Amino acid sequence: MIIIKNHFNKNDTGIYSDIISNGCQTFNINQLDEVCEKFKVPAEIKQEIIKYHQENSNIDDVTLNVLNVLKSEYFTALNRAVAFGTKNFTLLEEMLVFLSHDISARVIIARREDLPDYLIEKIADDSNPSLREAIASRSNLNSSLMQKLARDTDYHVRAAVARNSAINGDLIQRLSEDEHYVVRSAIAQRSDIGEDIIQKLSKDSDSSVRKAVGNRDNLDDVLIQSLANDKNEDVRGAIATREGIVFSLIQKFSKDKSNGVRYAIAERKDLDSEMIEMLSKDKDYNVRCAIAGRDDLGKDLIQFLAEDEDYEVRCAIAERKDLDSEIIKKLSKDEDINVRCAIAERKDLDNGIIKMLSKDEDIDVRCTIARRKVLDSAIIKKLSSDKYYNIRCAIAGRSDLNKEIIQDLAKDENLYVRCIIAERTVLSEDIVQKLANDEDQRVRDSLKQIKILK
């Protein structure tokens, strides 16, 4: 077992056999690439995990009871890694007690596919509903236990039963009449319910249940028409997003009193040009934003929305890939900083606009320019002495700095700028020496991983 303290996002990382946990995510080493990509884990953190896992290879015996070790050196990440990976079921039973305050670790145990029946029964009686919910989600429960959990006092547990693919028709019927709307909604989302239950739930007193029905595949036309006239906008919105609805319904929804329903229509891919133009003049800016982001927007409407009164609509236009140079130039001078920032992020700017935005009065616009992958050396030089440290930090992180700028930033009055310079992988020996004697410990610590360029 290995613990890496204050690792990713200041959390400890625990390694137990082939299991990795940082307290938030617990997974098998085979999933490392997927997890690192999903959570944007830096490459150096990933390599450290690989290194320590290799060092720990074949050391941990997952059949041993290691409770005393866990008690002597209490680390949340290690507890969860063991809960995920141990093959000792006596240890798991003891951990359910030992980790009474760590609900996440106990849920990890409850979700294990290899739990023996006696532990499943034990956890199903736990006082914490999160554990009973985890058990209720299992597909291998016996009938009596499923019946028991379907009567649980906590609606989360009953909803987990309602979502369970293994329940029978009697339980489906009973839970479709549950007192809590979340349970009935879970039933409404099942693909195996009969037409009688669908019809009943389409008239449910709670709008979220009716919405769940509206989101179902293969509804008949009569039911679609009925839900299209629902008094609740979320229910109508569910119908408005359905593929293949008749054009008369699309027309009806495009004039709906609800902004949300009209927005749902504005995002549909099957609108004709007349309806697109109508919605581009909608009173709600969210609807106009949806139109501004459409792939099939004509040049005239792009021009029209580029002059919209609401900055968010103009931002949506500024983010389009198909803008001509005149609209880009116009929006680069927009009164709103968000629009100018959106333009500053474009990859197709000419040097004149980049230079102009590098002098923008707003710090966020200049910062956006400072982070561009390709930037003229004169602009880099100018921004490296910007009065705001955030912009100098952005410049300090660039890989294309010349030695003169690196030297200047290594003497910057702001310690965060100096830290970023100190973290560069390649520095000349004189700059390393200067930073090694920096007045701030954080700057000196940042030098530990650098490579000296002779």
C-alpha positions in Angstrom: 0.0 0.0 0.0 1.2 3.5 -0.9 -0.1 6.9 0.0 1.0 10.0 -2.0 0.2 13.0 0.2 -1.3 16.3 -1.3 -1.3 14.9 -4.8 -3.8 15.8 -7.4 -6.0 18.8 -6.4 -4.4 18.7 -3.0 -5.9 15.3 -2.3 -4.0 12.2 -1.2 -3.7 9.4 -3.7 -3.9 5.8 -2.4 -2.6 2.8 -4.2 -3.6 -0.7 -3.2 -2.7 -3.6 -5.5 -4.2 -2.5 -8.9 -6.6 0.0 -7.3 -6.1 3.8 -7.3 -8.1 6.3 -5.2 -7.7 10.0 -4.6 -10.7 10.1 -2.3 -13.0 11.3 -5.1 -12.4 8.7 -7.8 -11.6 5.1 -7.1 -10.7 2.8 -10.0 -8.6 0.0 -11.5 -5.2 1.0 -12.9 -6.5 -0.2 -16.3 -8.8 2.9 -16.3 -6.0 5.4 -15.6 -6.0 6.8 -19.1 -9.7 7.3 -19.2 -9.8 8.9 -15.7 -6.9 11.2 -16.4 -8.4 12.4 -19.7 -11.8 13.0 -18.1 -10.5 15.0 -15.2 -7.7 16.7 -17.0 -5.0 15.2 -14.8 -1.5 16.6 -15.6 0.9 14.2 -17.3 3.4 14.4 -14.5 0.7 13.3 -11.9 -0.3 10.4 -14.2 3.4 9.3 -14.5 3.8 9.4 -10.7 0.8 7.1 -10.3 2.3 4.7 -12.9 5.7 4.8 -11.2 4.4 4.1 -7.7 2.0 1.5 -8.9 4.9 -0.3 -10.6 7.0 0.0 -7.4 4.0 -1.5 -5.4 3.4 -4.3 -8.0 2.9 -7.8 -6.4 3.4 -6.4 -2.9 -0.2 -6.2 -1.6 -1.9 -9.5 -0.8 -5.6 -8.6 -1.4 -6.7 -11.7 0.6 -5.2 -10.4 3.9 -7.1 -8.6 6.6 -5.3 -5.2 6.7 -7.7 -3.4 9.1 -5.0 -2.8 11.7 -2.9 -1.1 9.1 -5.8 1.1 8.0 -6.5 2.0 11.6 -2.8 2.8 12.4 -2.4 5.1 9.3 -5.8 6.6 8.6 -6.0 7.9 5.0 -9.4 8.3 3.3 -7.9 7.5 -0.2 -6.3 4.3 1.0 -9.5 3.2 2.9 -11.5 3.6 -0.3 -8.9 1.8 -2.4 -9.0 -1.2 -0.1 -12.8 -1.1 0.0 -12.8 -1.4 -3.8 -10.0 -4.0 -4.2 -9.8 -6.4 -1.2 -10.9 -10.0 -1.6 -11.2 -10.5 2.1 -14.9 -10.3 2.9 -14.4 -10.4 6.7 -12.3 -7.2 6.2 -15.2 -5.7 4.2 -17.7 -6.4 7.0 -15.3 -4.9 9.6 -14.8 -1.8 7.4 -18.5 -1.2 7.3 -18.2 -0.5 11.0 -14.8 1.1 11.1 -15.8 3.5 8.3 -19.2 4.4 9.8 -18.5 8.1 9.1 -17.2 7.6 5.5 -20.4 7.0 3.6 -18.6 7.1 0.2 -16.3 4.2 1.2 -19.2 2.2 2.5 -21.1 2.8 -0.8 -18.1 1.5 -2.7 -18.5 -1.7 -0.7 -22.3 -1.9 -1.3 -21.7 -1.6 -5.0 -19.3 -4.4 -5.3 -20.5 -7.0 -7.7 -18.9 -9.9 -5.8 -20.6 -9.2 -2.4 -21.7 -12.4 -0.7 -25.4 -12.7 0.1 -24.9 -12.3 3.9 -23.3 -8.9 3.3 -26.0 -7.8 0.9 -28.6 -8.6 3.5 -26.6 -6.8 6.2 -26.2 -3.6 4.1 -29.9 -3.6 3.1 -30.7 -3.1 6.8 -28.2 -0.2 7.2 -29.5 2.9 8.8 -28.0 5.1 6.0 -30.3 5.3 3.0 -27.4 5.8 0.6 -26.2 2.3 1.3 -29.7 0.8 1.0 -30.1 2.7 -2.3 -26.8 1.1 -3.6 -28.2 -2.3 -2.7 -31.5 -1.5 -4.3 -29.7 -0.9 -7.6 -28.2 -4.4 -7.7 -29.6 -6.7 -10.4 -28.9 -9.9 -8.4 -31.3 -9.3 -5.5 -33.7 -12.0 -4.4 -37.4 -11.4 -4.7 -38.0 -11.0 -0.9 -35.2 -8.4 -0.6 -36.5 -6.5 -3.6 -40.0 -6.4 -2.1 -38.6 -5.2 1.2 -36.6 -2.3 -0.4 -39.6 -1.3 -2.6 -41.4 -0.5 0.8 -38.4 1.4 2.2 -39.2 4.6 4.0 -36.8 6.6 1.9 -37.9 7.5 -1.6 -34.4 7.4 -3.0 -34.3 3.7 -2.2 -37.7 3.0 -3.7 -36.7 5.0 -6.8 -33.6 2.8 -7.2 -35.9 -0.2 -7.1 -38.1 1.5 -9.7 -35.1 1.8 -12.0 -33.9 -1.7 -11.4 -34.2 -3.8 -14.6 -34.8 -6.9 -12.6 -38.1 -6.0 -11.0 -41.3 -7.8 -12.0 -44.7 -6.5 -13.2 -46.3 -6.4 -9.8 -43.6 -4.1 -8.4 -43.7 -1.9 -11.5 -47.5 -1.5 -11.0 -47.1 -0.8 -7.2 -44.3 1.7 -7.7 -46.2 3.5 -10.5 -48.6 4.5 -7.7 -46.0 5.5 -5.2 -46.6 8.6 -3.1 -43.4 10.3 -4.3 -43.1 11.8 -7.8 -39.4 10.7 -8.1 -40.4 7.1 -7.9 -43.2 7.5 -10.4 -40.9 9.4 -12.7 -38.4 6.5 -12.5 -41.2 4.1 -13.6 -42.2 6.5 -16.4 -38.7 6.2 -17.8 -38.7 2.4 -18.0 -38.9 0.9 -21.5 -40.9 -2.2 -20.4 -44.0 -0.6 -18.9 -47.4 -1.3 -20.4 -49.7 1.1 -22.3 -52.1 1.3 -19.3 -49.3 2.6 -17.0 -48.0 5.0 -19.7 -51.6 6.5 -20.1 -52.0 6.7 -16.3 -48.7 8.5 -15.8 -49.3 10.9 -18.7 -52.1 12.3 -16.5 -50.1 12.3 -13.3 -50.6 15.2 -10.9 -46.8 16.0 -11.0 -45.4 17.7 -14.1 -42.0 15.9 -13.8 -43.8 12.6 -14.2 -45.7 13.8 -17.3 -42.4 15.2 -18.6 -40.8 11.8 -18.2 -43.6 10.3 -20.3 -43.1 13.0 -22.9 -39.5 12.0 -23.2 -40.3 8.4 -23.9 -39.6 6.8 -27.3 -42.5 5.6 -29.5 -45.4 7.6 -28.0 -48.5 7.4 -30.1 -49.8 10.5 -31.9 -52.8 10.9 -29.6 -50.6 11.0 -26.5 -48.1 13.4 -28.1 -51.0 15.8 -29.0 -52.3 15.6 -25.5 -49.0 16.4 -23.9 -48.4 19.1 -26.4 -51.3 20.9 -24.8 -50.1 20.3 -21.2 -50.4 23.3 -18.9 -46.8 22.9 -17.8 -44.1 24.4 -20.0 -41.6 21.6 -19.1 -44.0 19.0 -20.4 -44.6 20.9 -23.6 -40.8 21.4 -23.9 -40.3 17.7 -23.8 -42.6 17.3 -26.7 -40.9 20.2 -28.5 -37.6 18.4 -28.5 -38.9 15.2 -29.9 -37.7 14.0 -33.3 -40.2 13.5 -36.0 -43.1 15.6 -34.6 -45.5 17.0 -37.2 -44.8 20.4 -38.6 -48.0 21.8 -37.2 -46.7 21.2 -33.7 -43.4 22.9 -34.5 -45.3 25.9 -35.7 -47.5 25.9 -32.6 -44.5 25.6 -30.3 -42.6 28.4 -32.1 -45.3 30.8 -30.8 -45.6 29.2 -27.4 -45.9 31.6 -24.4 -43.0 29.9 -22.7 -39.5 31.1 -23.6 -38.2 27.6 -22.8 -40.5 25.9 -25.3 -39.5 28.4 -28.0 -35.9 27.9 -27.2 -36.4 24.1 -27.6 -37.8 24.8 -31.1 -34.9 27.2 -31.9 -32.5 24.3 -31.4 -34.2 21.9 -33.7 -32.4 21.0 -36.9 -35.5 20.7 -39.0 -36.7 24.3 -39.1 -37.4 26.1 -42.4 -35.9 29.5 -43.2 -39.1 31.4 -42.5 -39.3 30.0 -38.9 -35.5 30.6 -38.3 -36.0 34.3 -39.4 -39.0 34.6 -37.1 -37.2 33.2 -34.1 -34.2 35.5 -34.8 -36.5 38.3 -33.7 -37.8 36.6 -30.7 -38.3 38.7 -27.6 -36.2 36.4 -25.5 -32.4 36.6 -25.9 -31.9 32.9 -25.1 -34.0 32.0 -28.2 -32.1 34.5 -30.3 -28.8 33.0 -28.9 -30.0 29.5 -30.0 -30.6 30.9 -33.5 -27.3 32.7 -33.5 -25.5 29.3 -33.0 -27.3 27.4 -35.8 -25.1 25.9 -38.6 -27.7 26.7 -41.2 -27.8 30.5 -40.5 -27.7 32.7 -43.6 -25.3 35.6 -44.0 -28.1 38.2 -43.7 -29.2 36.8 -40.4 -25.6 36.6 -39.1 -25.2 40.2 -39.9 -28.6 41.0 -38.3 -27.8 39.2 -35.0 -24.3 40.7 -34.9 -26.0 43.9 -34.1 -28.4 42.4 -31.5 -29.1 44.5 -28.4 -28.1 41.7 -26.1 -24.4 41.0 -25.7 -24.9 37.2 -25.3 -26.4 37.0 -28.8 -23.5 39.0 -30.2 -21.2 36.6 -28.3 -22.9 33.6 -29.9 -22.2 35.3 -33.3 -18.6 36.0 -32.4 -18.0 32.3 -31.7 -19.2 31.2 -35.1 -16.5 29.7 -37.4 -18.0 31.2 -40.6 -17.7 34.9 -40.0 -16.4 37.2 -42.7 -13.7 39.7 -41.9 -16.1 42.7 -41.7 -18.2 41.2 -39.0 -15.0 40.1 -37.1 -13.7 43.6 -37.3 -17.0 45.1 -36.1 -17.3 42.8 -33.1 -13.6 43.3 -32.2 -14.7 46.9 -31.3 -17.9 45.8 -29.5 -18.8 47.8 -26.4 -19.1 44.6 -24.4 -15.9 42.9 -23.1 -17.4 39.4 -23.4 -17.9 39.9 -27.1 -14.3 41.2 -27.6 -13.0 38.3 -25.5 -14.9 35.9 -27.8 -13.3 37.5 -30.8 -9.9 37.4 -29.1 -10.2 33.6 -28.8 -10.7 33.2 -32.6 -7.9 31.4 -34.5 -8.5 33.4 -37.8 -7.6 36.9 -36.6 -5.3 39.1 -38.7 -2.4 40.8 -37.1 -4.0 44.1 -37.0 -6.9 43.0 -34.9 -4.6 41.0 -32.6 -2.5 44.1 -32.1 -5.5 46.2 -31.4 -7.0 43.7 -28.8 -3.6 43.4 -27.1 -4.1 47.1 -26.2 -7.7 46.7 -25.1 -8.7 48.5 -22.0 -10.0 45.4 -20.4 -7.7 43.0 -18.6 -9.6 39.8 -19.7 -9.3 40.7 -23.4 -5.6 41.3 -23.1 -5.2 38.1 -21.1 -7.0 36.2 -23.8 -4.5 37.6 -26.4 -1.6 36.8 -24.1 -2.6 33.1 -24.2 -2.8 32.8 -28.0 -0.6 30.0 -29.2 0.9 32.1 -32.0 1.7 35.7 -31.1 4.0 38.3 -32.6 7.2 38.9 -30.5 6.6 42.6 -30.2 3.2 41.9 -28.7 4.7 39.4 -26.3 7.3 41.9 -25.3 4.6 44.6 -24.7 2.3 42.3 -22.6 5.2 41.0 -20.5 5.4 44.4 -18.9 1.6 44.9 -18.5 0.6 46.6 -15.3 -1.6 43.6 -14.3 0.2 40.6 -13.0 -2.5 38.2 -14.4 -1.4 39.1 -17.9 2.3 38.8 -17.0 1.5 35.4 -15.6 -0.1 34.4 -18.9 3.0 35.6 -20.8 5.3 33.8 -18.3 3.6 30.5 -19.1 4.4 30.7 -22.8 6.9 28.3 -24.4 8.2 30.8 -27.0 9.8 33.4 -24.7 13.2 34.7 -25.5 15.9 34.9 -22.8 15.5 38.7 -22.3 11.8 38.4 -21.4 12.5 35.3 -19.1 15.1 37.3 -17.3 12.8 40.3 -16.8 9.9 38.1 -15.6 12.3 36.3 -13.2 12.7 39.6 -11.5 9.0 40.5 -11.5 7.6 42.1 -8.4 4.8 39.5 -8.3 5.7 36.2 -6.8 3.2 34.2 -8.9 4.9 35.5 -12.1 8.3 34.4 -10.7 6.8 31.0 -9.7 5.6 30.4 -13.2 9.1 31.2 -14.6 10.6 28.9 -11.9 8.4 26.1 -13.1 9.8 26.2 -16.7 11.4 22.9 -17.6 14.5 24.6 -19.2 16.2 27.7 -17.7 19.7 29.2 -18.1 22.0 28.7 -15.1 22.1 32.4 -14.2 18.3 32.6 -14.0 18.2 29.4 -11.9 20.7 30.9 -9.5 18.7 34.0 -9.2 15.4 32.2 -8.5 17.1 29.8 -6.1 17.9 32.9 -4.0 14.4 34.3 -4.3 13.0 35.9 -1.1 9.9 33.8 -1.3 10.0 30.1 -0.4 7.3 29.3 -3.0 9.5 30.5 -5.8 12.4 28.5 -4.6 10.3 25.4 -4.2 9.1 25.7 -7.8 12.7 25.1 -9.0 12.9 21.5 -7.8 11.9 19.9 -11.1 13.7 22.1 -13.6 16.4 21.1 -16.1 19.4 23.5 -16.3 20.3 24.7 -19.8 24.1 25.1 -20.0 
